């Protein structure tokens, strides 16, 4: 993979993970996509925050949403864009300089290494050793799965409520129309009877 330095970047459906790297005295981000690798002068958390805003909601609101949906308030997985199924989870507290953000959708498999790190294999068959224990990785992955399921359940429930409301409105409109037709028919019959 070739490193390309980029200034602007939003997480997208091809983003596999964001890893912090030292660049001189600063922390930059190494961005891994399914078919490319980039370096951004921003920290991983800054890219996550900017990406949430790009999709129309703040990082804080996304964090609060996760807390409401699954009751987690530390190392919170984030929905960046539910429409394109972009869910990311941190390997540590997001404020820690070594925190890596991983796309839940791109993880194909993982296994523990002897040094207690985890070898993660992504959908494009790239395998990377990450400084997170297997137990912690599984916990973060499970939390993200739970977030996906709860979000989809809420979305489905809302769609059903909207559908039922629309059905009720259509039924009410049909009843009003039927009532109006009956009234017109009665009035027409009254007029016809008077004329006879």
Backbone as numpy.savetxt, mean C-alpha at the origin, in Angstrom:
# Nx Ny Nz CAx CAy CAz Cx Cy Cz
24.55 -5.38 -12.09 23.71 -4.18 -12.09 24.58 -2.94 -12.09
24.09 -1.95 -12.78 24.85 -0.72 -12.92 24.31 0.35 -11.98
25.20 1.08 -11.33 24.78 2.17 -10.45 24.59 3.45 -11.24
23.40 4.03 -11.15 23.11 5.33 -11.75 22.67 6.26 -10.64
23.27 7.44 -10.59 22.88 8.40 -9.57 21.66 9.16 -10.07
20.63 9.23 -9.23 19.42 9.96 -9.61 19.04 10.92 -8.49
18.45 12.05 -8.86 18.05 13.05 -7.87 16.63 12.78 -7.36
15.70 12.59 -8.28 14.29 12.40 -7.92 13.94 10.92 -8.01
13.22 10.43 -7.00 12.80 9.03 -7.07 11.58 8.80 -6.20
10.59 8.14 -6.76 9.43 7.67 -6.00 9.41 6.15 -6.11
9.11 5.51 -5.01 8.95 4.06 -5.00 7.86 3.70 -5.99
8.06 2.61 -6.72 7.07 2.18 -7.70 6.95 0.66 -7.66
6.14 0.09 -8.55 5.89 -1.35 -8.49 7.12 -2.18 -8.86
8.18 -1.56 -9.39 9.42 -2.28 -9.70 10.45 -2.20 -8.58
10.20 -1.36 -7.58 11.15 -1.18 -6.48 11.14 -2.41 -5.56
12.32 -3.03 -5.37 12.42 -4.22 -4.51 12.82 -3.85 -3.09
13.85 -3.01 -2.96 14.23 -2.55 -1.62 15.10 -1.31 -1.70
15.15 -0.59 -0.57 15.95 0.63 -0.41 16.93 0.37 0.71
18.22 0.48 0.40 19.25 0.19 1.40 20.13 1.42 1.62
20.35 1.81 2.89 21.21 2.97 3.15 22.68 2.62 2.87
23.40 3.58 2.31 24.84 3.39 2.10 25.56 4.68 2.50
26.78 4.51 2.98 27.58 5.70 3.31 28.15 6.25 2.02
27.98 7.55 1.86 28.50 8.22 0.67 29.25 9.44 1.18
30.54 9.29 1.39 31.31 10.35 2.06 30.88 10.38 3.52
30.45 11.55 3.99 30.00 11.66 5.38 28.47 11.55 5.49
27.80 11.35 4.35 26.34 11.32 4.36 25.80 9.91 4.14
24.51 9.77 4.43 23.80 8.51 4.15 22.96 8.72 2.90
23.23 7.92 1.89 22.46 7.92 0.65 21.64 6.64 0.61
20.93 6.44 -0.47 20.14 5.21 -0.62 20.52 4.49 -1.89
20.74 3.19 -1.73 20.93 2.31 -2.87 19.54 1.74 -3.17
19.06 2.00 -4.36 17.71 1.57 -4.76 17.85 0.37 -5.69
17.18 -0.70 -5.34 17.18 -1.89 -6.19 15.81 -2.05 -6.83
15.78 -2.04 -8.14 14.56 -2.33 -8.88 14.72 -3.69 -9.55
13.67 -4.22 -10.11 13.73 -5.54 -10.74 14.75 -5.60 -11.86
14.98 -4.47 -12.52 15.93 -4.50 -13.64 16.94 -3.36 -13.61
17.25 -2.87 -12.43 18.23 -1.78 -12.34 18.57 -1.43 -10.91
19.63 -0.64 -10.77 20.10 -0.21 -9.46 20.48 1.25 -9.55
20.08 2.04 -8.54 20.33 3.47 -8.55 20.85 3.92 -7.20
21.43 5.12 -7.20 21.85 5.74 -5.93 21.16 7.09 -5.85
20.53 7.32 -4.70 19.84 8.59 -4.47 20.54 9.32 -3.33
20.64 10.66 -3.40 21.27 11.41 -2.32 20.39 11.56 -1.08
19.20 10.91 -1.10 18.30 10.98 0.04 18.37 9.69 0.85
18.02 9.79 2.14 17.98 8.61 3.00 16.75 7.78 2.63
16.78 6.47 2.92 15.62 5.62 2.61 14.29 6.15 3.16
14.29 6.60 4.42 13.05 7.10 5.01 12.53 8.33 4.26
13.44 9.18 3.81 13.02 10.37 3.05 12.34 9.95 1.73
12.87 8.90 1.10 12.26 8.40 -0.15 10.89 7.80 0.14
10.78 7.06 1.23 9.48 6.47 1.62 8.46 7.59 1.87
8.87 8.62 2.63 7.96 9.74 2.93 7.52 10.44 1.65
8.49 10.72 0.78 8.19 11.41 -0.48 7.27 10.56 -1.35
7.48 9.25 -1.33 6.67 8.35 -2.14 5.23 8.31 -1.64
5.03 8.30 -0.32 3.67 8.35 0.23 2.97 9.62 -0.25
3.67 10.75 -0.16 3.09 12.02 -0.59 2.80 12.02 -2.09
3.67 11.38 -2.88 3.46 11.28 -4.32 2.13 10.58 -4.61
1.80 9.58 -3.77 0.54 8.85 -3.96 -0.62 9.45 -3.16
-0.42 10.67 -2.66 -1.54 11.44 -2.13 -1.82 11.42 -0.64
-0.90 10.86 0.15 -1.14 10.84 1.60 0.22 10.88 2.31
0.25 11.47 3.49 1.54 11.62 4.18 1.97 10.31 4.84
3.24 10.21 5.10 3.82 9.05 5.79 3.20 8.88 7.18
3.02 10.01 7.88 2.42 9.97 9.22 1.01 9.39 9.15
0.24 9.82 8.15 -1.12 9.30 7.99 -1.10 7.81 7.67
-0.13 7.39 6.85 0.00 5.96 6.53 0.35 5.16 7.79
1.25 5.72 8.61 1.62 5.06 9.86 0.42 4.91 10.78
-0.36 5.99 10.89 -1.56 5.98 11.73 -2.57 4.97 11.20
-2.69 4.90 9.87 -3.60 3.94 9.25 -3.21 2.51 9.58
-1.90 2.22 9.53 -1.41 0.88 9.87 -1.73 0.57 11.32
-1.51 1.54 12.18 -1.77 1.35 13.61 -3.24 1.03 13.85
-4.13 1.75 13.15 -5.57 1.49 13.31 -5.96 0.11 12.76
-5.34 -0.28 11.64 -5.72 -1.54 11.00 -5.18 -2.78 11.70
-3.90 -2.74 12.14 -3.31 -3.95 12.74 -2.74 -3.74 14.14
-2.86 -2.54 14.68 -2.44 -2.31 16.06 -0.94 -2.26 16.29
-0.16 -2.04 15.25 1.31 -1.99 15.38 1.76 -0.54 15.38
2.66 -0.21 16.30 3.15 1.17 16.34 4.67 1.29 16.23
5.37 0.14 16.20 6.83 0.16 16.03 7.20 -0.64 14.79
8.23 -0.18 14.07 8.66 -0.83 12.83 7.44 -1.12 11.92
6.68 -0.05 11.73 5.38 -0.14 11.05 5.51 -0.38 9.55
4.85 -1.41 9.01 4.80 -1.55 7.56 3.92 -0.43 6.98
4.19 -0.08 5.75 3.52 1.08 5.15 2.86 0.69 3.82
1.63 1.17 3.65 0.98 1.07 2.34 1.41 2.33 1.59
2.18 2.17 0.53 2.56 3.35 -0.24 1.50 3.63 -1.29
1.06 2.59 -1.99 -0.04 2.74 -2.94 -0.83 1.42 -3.01
-2.02 1.39 -2.40 -2.79 0.15 -2.40 -3.28 -0.26 -3.79
-3.49 0.71 -4.67 -4.01 0.39 -6.00 -3.04 -0.45 -6.83
-1.74 -0.18 -6.66 -0.74 -0.97 -7.40 -0.02 -1.95 -6.46
-0.61 -2.17 -5.30 -0.10 -3.16 -4.33 1.35 -2.90 -3.90
1.64 -1.64 -3.53 2.99 -1.30 -3.06 2.96 -1.19 -1.53
3.47 -2.24 -0.89 3.56 -2.32 0.56 5.02 -2.53 0.92
5.55 -1.69 1.83 6.95 -1.82 2.26 7.02 -2.00 3.76
8.06 -2.72 4.20 8.28 -2.83 5.64 9.75 -2.55 5.96
10.00 -1.96 7.15 11.37 -1.64 7.56 12.01 -2.82 8.30
13.33 -2.93 8.19 14.04 -4.00 8.89 14.40 -3.60 10.32
14.29 -2.32 10.62 14.61 -1.79 11.95 13.74 -0.56 12.16
13.95 0.14 13.25 13.22 1.40 13.43 13.59 2.32 12.26
12.60 2.90 11.58 12.89 3.74 10.40 13.86 4.89 10.66
13.99 5.31 11.91 14.92 6.41 12.21 16.36 5.93 12.36
16.56 4.61 12.46 17.91 4.05 12.56 18.62 4.19 11.21
19.89 4.60 11.22 20.59 4.81 9.94 20.78 3.53 9.12
20.69 2.34 9.76 20.91 1.10 9.03 19.60 0.45 8.54
18.45 1.14 8.74 17.15 0.58 8.36 17.02 0.42 6.84
16.62 -0.77 6.42 16.38 -1.08 5.00 14.88 -1.22 4.82
14.35 -0.71 3.72 12.93 -0.84 3.41 12.76 -1.88 2.30
11.88 -2.86 2.54 11.70 -3.97 1.62 10.28 -4.01 1.06
10.18 -4.24 -0.24 8.87 -4.40 -0.87 8.34 -5.80 -0.56
7.22 -5.86 0.09 6.60 -7.15 0.45 6.27 -7.96 -0.80
5.85 -7.29 -1.84 5.41 -7.93 -3.08 6.54 -8.66 -3.81
7.78 -8.20 -3.62 8.90 -8.76 -4.39 9.66 -9.88 -3.68
9.32 -10.15 -2.42 10.04 -11.20 -1.68 9.56 -12.57 -2.15
10.51 -13.36 -2.63 10.20 -14.71 -3.12 10.48 -15.76 -2.04
11.54 -15.55 -1.27 11.90 -16.48 -0.21 12.98 -15.90 0.67
13.25 -16.58 1.79 14.29 -16.09 2.70 14.75 -17.24 3.58
16.00 -17.13 4.06 16.55 -18.15 4.95 17.61 -17.53 5.84
17.79 -18.15 7.00 18.77 -17.64 7.96 20.18 -18.05 7.54
21.11 -17.12 7.74 22.52 -17.39 7.50 23.21 -17.63 8.84
24.41 -18.15 8.79 25.14 -18.48 10.02 25.41 -17.27 10.91
25.60 -16.10 10.30 25.90 -14.90 11.08 24.63 -14.22 11.62
23.50 -14.95 11.62 22.21 -14.46 12.10 21.57 -13.40 11.20
22.17 -13.16 10.02 21.51 -12.29 9.06 20.56 -13.15 8.23
19.82 -12.55 7.33 18.84 -13.29 6.53 19.15 -13.10 5.05
19.17 -14.20 4.34 19.36 -14.16 2.89 17.97 -14.07 2.26
17.71 -12.93 1.62 16.41 -12.70 1.00 16.54 -12.87 -0.50
15.65 -13.66 -1.07 15.61 -13.84 -2.53 14.37 -13.12 -3.04
14.60 -12.29 -4.05 13.52 -11.50 -4.62 12.97 -12.18 -5.87
11.84 -11.69 -6.35 11.14 -12.30 -7.49 12.01 -12.40 -8.75
12.98 -11.50 -8.90 13.85 -11.55 -10.08 15.07 -12.46 -9.84
15.03 -13.24 -8.74 16.06 -14.20 -8.34 17.34 -13.57 -7.78
17.33 -12.27 -7.53 18.46 -11.63 -6.84 18.39 -12.05 -5.37
19.51 -12.53 -4.82 19.58 -12.88 -3.40 20.53 -11.92 -2.70
20.09 -11.38 -1.57 20.88 -10.39 -0.85 20.85 -10.72 0.64
22.02 -10.66 1.26 22.12 -10.87 2.70 21.80 -9.55 3.40
20.80 -9.60 4.29 20.38 -8.38 4.99 20.59 -8.54 6.50
21.04 -7.47 7.16 21.34 -7.55 8.59 20.07 -7.52 9.46
19.30 -8.60 9.37 18.09 -8.74 10.17 17.94 -10.23 10.48
17.55 -10.56 11.70 17.40 -11.98 12.05 16.20 -12.56 11.30
16.23 -13.86 11.12 15.13 -14.54 10.43 13.81 -14.31 11.16
13.85 -14.39 12.47 12.63 -14.21 13.27 12.04 -12.81 13.07
12.90 -11.82 13.09 12.46 -10.44 12.90 11.94 -10.23 11.47
12.62 -10.83 10.49 12.19 -10.70 9.10 10.80 -11.32 8.93
10.62 -12.52 9.49 9.33 -13.20 9.39 8.22 -12.39 10.06
8.55 -11.80 11.21 7.58 -10.98 11.94 7.16 -9.78 11.10
8.14 -9.12 10.48 7.83 -7.94 9.65 7.02 -8.34 8.41
7.38 -9.47 7.82 6.66 -9.95 6.65 5.21 -10.31 7.01
5.04 -10.94 8.17 3.71 -11.32 8.64 2.85 -10.09 8.92
3.44 -9.09 9.56 2.72 -7.84 9.83 2.22 -7.21 8.52
3.09 -7.24 7.52 2.73 -6.64 6.24 1.62 -7.43 5.57
1.68 -8.75 5.66 0.60 -9.59 5.12 -0.72 -9.27 5.82
-0.65 -9.11 7.14 -1.85 -8.78 7.91 -2.41 -7.43 7.48
-1.51 -6.47 7.26 -1.93 -5.13 6.80 -2.64 -5.23 5.45
-2.07 -6.00 4.54 -2.68 -6.18 3.21 -4.09 -6.75 3.33
-4.21 -7.81 4.14 -5.51 -8.49 4.29 -6.54 -7.54 4.90
-6.15 -6.86 5.99 -7.10 -5.95 6.67 -7.50 -4.81 5.75
-6.52 -4.28 5.01 -6.84 -3.18 4.10 -7.83 -3.67 3.02
-7.57 -4.86 2.46 -8.45 -5.39 1.42 -9.85 -5.68 1.96
-9.90 -6.17 3.22 -11.21 -6.43 3.83 -11.99 -5.12 4.00
-11.30 -4.08 4.47 -11.95 -2.78 4.64 -12.43 -2.24 3.29
-11.56 -2.34 2.28 -11.92 -1.83 0.95 -13.12 -2.59 0.40
-13.13 -3.91 0.59 -14.24 -4.73 0.10 -15.53 -4.38 0.85
-15.42 -4.20 2.16 -16.59 -3.84 2.96 -17.16 -2.50 2.49
-16.26 -1.57 2.24 -16.70 -0.24 1.78 -17.37 -0.34 0.42
-16.78 -1.13 -0.49 -17.38 -1.32 -1.81 -18.77 -1.92 -1.68
-18.92 -2.91 -0.79 -20.23 -3.53 -0.57 -21.24 -2.53 -0.03
-20.79 -1.68 0.91 -21.68 -0.66 1.46 -22.12 0.31 0.38
-21.18 0.72 -0.48 -21.51 1.64 -1.57 -22.49 0.97 -2.53
-22.23 -0.31 -2.83 -23.10 -1.05 -3.75 -24.52 -1.13 -3.18
-24.62 -1.48 -1.88 -25.94 -1.60 -1.25 -26.65 -0.25 -1.21
-25.89 0.81 -0.91 -26.48 2.16 -0.89 -27.00 2.52 -2.27
-26.21 2.21 -3.31 -26.64 2.50 -4.68 -27.88 1.69 -5.05
-27.92 0.42 -4.58 -29.08 -0.43 -4.84 -30.32 0.17 -4.17
-30.16 0.64 -2.91 -31.27 1.25 -2.19 -31.76 2.50 -2.91
-30.80 3.32 -3.37 -31.17 4.55 -4.09 -31.90 4.20 -5.38
-31.41 3.18 -6.08 -32.05 2.76 -7.34 -33.46 2.25 -7.05
-33.60 1.50 -5.95 -34.90 0.96 -5.56 -35.86 2.10 -5.20
-35.34 3.08 -4.42 -36.17 4.24 -4.06 -36.58 5.02 -5.29
-35.64 5.20 -6.21 -35.94 5.93 -7.44 -36.99 5.19 -8.25
-36.88 3.87 -8.29 -37.85 3.04 -9.02 -39.23 3.15 -8.38
-39.26 3.13 -7.03 -40.53 3.27 -6.32 -41.15 4.65 -6.57
-40.33 5.71 -6.54 -40.84 7.06 -6.81 -41.39 7.15 -8.22
-40.65 6.54 -9.16 -41.09 6.55 -10.55 -42.42 5.81 -10.69
-42.53 4.65 -10.04 -43.76 3.84 -10.09 -44.92 4.62 -9.47
-44.64 5.27 -8.33 -45.66 6.06 -7.65 -46.12 7.22 -8.54
-45.17 7.87 -9.20 -45.47 8.98 -10.11 -46.34 8.48 -11.27
-45.98 7.33 -11.84 -46.75 6.76 -12.96 -48.17 6.44 -12.52
-48.34 5.84 -11.34 -49.67 5.51 -10.82 -50.50 6.78 -10.60
-49.85 7.81 -10.05 -50.56 9.07 -9.81 -51.04 9.68 -11.12
-50.17 9.67 -12.14 -50.52 10.22 -13.45 -51.68 9.42 -14.06
-51.60 8.09 -13.91 -52.67 7.23 -14.44 -53.99 7.53 -13.75
-53.96 7.70 -12.38 -55.19 8.03 -11.65 -55.76 9.37 -12.11
-54.84 10.36 -12.24 -55.29 11.68 -12.70 -55.88 11.59 -14.10
-55.25 10.83 -14.97 -55.76 10.67 -16.34 -57.12 9.98 -16.33
-57.28 8.98 -15.44 -58.56 8.28 -15.34 -59.65 9.21 -14.82
-59.29 10.07 -13.81 -60.26 11.04 -13.29 -60.72 12.01 -14.38
-59.74 12.51 -15.12 -60.05 13.44 -16.22 -60.90 12.74 -17.26
-60.58 11.52 -17.60 -61.32 10.75 -18.62 -62.76 10.51 -18.14
-62.92 10.15 -16.81 -64.24 9.89 -16.26 -65.09 11.15 -16.29
-64.49 12.29 -15.99 -65.22 13.56 -15.99 -65.68 13.91 -17.40
-64.85 13.58 -18.37 -65.17 13.89 -19.76 -66.27 12.97 -20.30
-66.36 11.77 -19.72 -67.39 10.82 -20.17 -68.68 11.23 -19.55
